[in-house]
């Protein structure tokens, strides 16, 4: 069974996420640290800014997979091994910034972003954001998914 991820604006058809990577997309265990790409967290206020945090990873592909992907690229289509590698790299990068934020005493990372590039034939992924201590100020706002116990998630 394939999961759906996002809408393609060109043809308005949902993009397929292959089953073998569906559990990887957009999820990394954050140990209760709220991560957001927004500049604030609705219902919360920033008590203290702890500074910029970074999480880096550099990945290499094995030569056999690389050769297989070259052959696949001739026929066209998604290079799923590379897609899986990049999802995994992003999740590792998130795990690293979460650890750094926790080491500083933070419970949130706001304005989180990714940067990816090639470095001498290797894939480099960097996650970065602002570590902060936040507190809830509006009890009507639902808790972010990172704070909801797994048993209560849909």
C-alpha positions in Angstrom: 0.0 0.0 0.0 1.4 3.4 -1.0 1.0 6.5 1.1 0.3 9.9 -0.3 2.5 12.9 0.5 1.8 16.2 -1.4 0.0 17.6 -4.4 1.9 18.3 -7.6 0.7 21.7 -8.8 1.2 20.7 -12.5 -1.4 17.9 -12.6 -3.0 18.1 -9.2 -2.3 14.4 -8.6 -0.9 13.4 -5.2 2.7 12.2 -5.2 3.4 8.6 -4.2 5.7 7.9 -1.3 7.1 4.4 -1.8 6.1 2.0 1.1 9.7 1.3 2.1 10.3 5.0 2.9 6.8 6.0 4.0 7.7 5.6 7.6 10.8 7.9 7.1 9.2 10.9 5.6 8.7 14.0 7.8 9.3 12.1 11.0 12.2 11.9 13.4 11.8 11.1 17.1 12.4 14.5 18.8 12.2 13.4 22.4 9.5 16.0 23.1 11.4 18.9 21.4 9.0 20.9 19.2 10.5 21.5 15.7 8.9 23.9 13.4 9.8 25.8 10.2 7.6 28.7 11.4 9.0 31.7 13.2 6.8 31.1 16.2 4.8 28.3 17.8 1.1 29.2 18.0 -0.1 29.2 21.6 3.4 29.4 23.0 5.8 32.2 23.8 9.6 32.2 23.5 11.0 32.5 27.0 14.7 32.3 26.0 16.6 32.0 22.8 19.5 29.6 23.1 21.1 30.2 19.7 21.5 28.5 16.4 21.8 24.7 16.3 23.1 22.7 13.4 22.9 19.0 12.4 25.1 17.8 9.6 25.5 14.5 7.8 27.5 13.5 4.7 26.5 10.4 2.9 28.2 8.4 0.2 26.5 5.9 -2.2 28.0 2.5 -2.7 29.3 1.9 -6.1 26.9 -1.0 -6.9 23.9 1.2 -6.0 25.4 4.1 -8.0 25.8 1.9 -11.0 22.3 0.6 -10.7 21.0 4.2 -10.4 22.9 5.2 -13.6 21.2 2.4 -15.5 17.8 3.4 -14.0 18.3 7.0 -14.9 18.6 6.0 -18.6 15.1 4.6 -18.4 13.8 7.5 -16.3 11.7 7.5 -13.2 12.4 7.9 -9.5 15.8 6.8 -8.1 14.3 5.3 -5.0 17.6 4.3 -3.4 18.7 7.9 -3.5 15.4 9.2 -2.3 15.6 6.8 0.7 19.2 7.9 1.4 18.1 11.6 1.4 15.2 10.9 3.8 17.5 9.1 6.1 20.1 11.9 5.9 17.5 14.5 6.8 16.2 12.5 9.7 19.8 12.1 11.0 20.3 15.8 10.7 17.1 16.5 12.6 18.2 14.1 15.3 21.5 16.0 15.7 19.9 19.4 16.1 17.4 18.0 18.6 20.3 16.6 20.6 22.2 19.9 20.5 19.0 21.9 21.5 18.5 19.5 24.4 22.2 19.8 25.5 21.6 23.6 25.7 18.4 23.0 27.8 15.9 23.8 24.9 12.5 22.4 24.3 12.0 23.8 20.8 13.7 24.5 17.5 12.1 27.3 15.6 12.7 28.5 12.0 14.2 25.1 11.1 15.5 24.7 7.6 17.4 22.3 5.5 20.3 22.8 3.1 21.5 20.0 0.9 24.4 19.9 -1.6 27.0 17.7 -3.2 30.4 17.8 -1.8 33.1 16.0 -3.8 30.6 13.4 -5.0 29.0 13.0 -1.5 25.5 14.1 -0.4 25.7 16.7 2.4 22.5 17.6 4.4 22.4 20.3 7.0 19.4 21.0 9.3 19.6 24.3 11.2 17.3 26.4 13.3 17.1 28.4 16.5 17.0 26.5 19.8 14.7 28.0 22.4 12.9 27.5 25.6 9.1 28.0 25.0 6.1 27.9 27.3 2.5 27.4 26.6 0.3 30.5 27.0 -2.9 29.3 25.4 -4.6 26.2 26.8 -7.0 26.0 23.8 -4.2 25.2 21.4 -3.6 21.5 20.7 -0.2 20.1 21.7 2.3 19.7 18.8 2.5 16.1 17.6 5.9 15.7 19.2 4.3 16.1 22.7 1.3 13.8 22.1 1.9 10.3 23.5 2.0 7.7 20.7 -1.0 5.9 22.2 -3.2 9.0 21.7 -2.1 9.7 18.1 -4.5 8.9 15.3 
